[in-house]
Amino acid sequence: MSTALSDVYHHQKVLSGLRKRWVAFTFASIFALGSGALLLQTLWEPSFALRWLAISSTGMLYLVVILWRNLDQNHRPGEGGLLATFGPGNNLTLLRGALLAALAGFLLSPAPLQYLAWAPAIIYTLAIAADFLDGYAARVSNHVTRLGETLDMSLDGIGILIATTLAIQFGTLPLWYLAVALSRPLFLIGIRLREKRGLMIHELNPS
C-alpha cells in the first residue's frame, strides 16, 4: 500500500510540475502574440494587425487547451510513469503549433505587401522544419510520448488546411485545391462516424 501511495504522490508531483510548465508556455505565447501584433501595427494596417491578433489567439487557445487536457499523457508508450519535462521533441511540436497559430492570423486579411509579404511563407517553412525535426529529436532524447503523438496528430491536418486556405485566399492556388486540405479532416470524421456505428475502421497512414 505504501508503494502505491508513493507512486500516486510521485505522479501528482510530476503532473503539478507539468502544469507549471504549461503556465509558462501559455504566458510565453501571450507575450509572443502581443509582441507580434505590436510589430505588425508598424508594418501593416493597424486593423489588420488586430485581426491577426484575434485569429492567432484563437489558434493558440486551441493549442494550450489540447496541451492542458493531455498533460497526463506525457509518458512513453507502454509506460505509466510521467516524464517531468516535455522534452525537445514536444517542445518543437509546441513551437510548430505556435507558428501555425501565427500563420492563421493572416487569414481573412489582404495579402501583406513588401517585406511583410514573405512572413507567411517564412512562418510556414519554419513550422514544416519543426515538424520534420520533432520526431527525430524525441527519438534521440528517448522522449517519445503519447502527448507528442496527440499534439502531432492535432496539428498535422490543421497546418495543411491553414496553409492551403491562405494560398487560395492570396490567389496562388485554385479553389479546388481545398479538397486536398480537407481530405484528412473528412477522413477523421468518417472514422468517428464508423466507430459510432460499430463498423470496421482503418487508420490513416501518417504519410
Buried (B, 14 or more C-beta within 10 A) or exposed (E): EEEEEEEEEEBEEBBEBBEEBBEEBBEEBEEBBEEBBEEBBEBBEEEBBEBBBEBBBEBBEBBBEBBBEBBEBBBBEEEEEBBEBBBBBBBBBBBBBBBBBBBBBBBBBEEBEEEBEEBBBEBBEBBBBBBEBBBEBBEEEEBBBBBBBBBBBBBBBBBBBBBBBBBBBBEEBEEEBBEEBBBBEEEEEEBEEEEEEEEEEEEBEEE
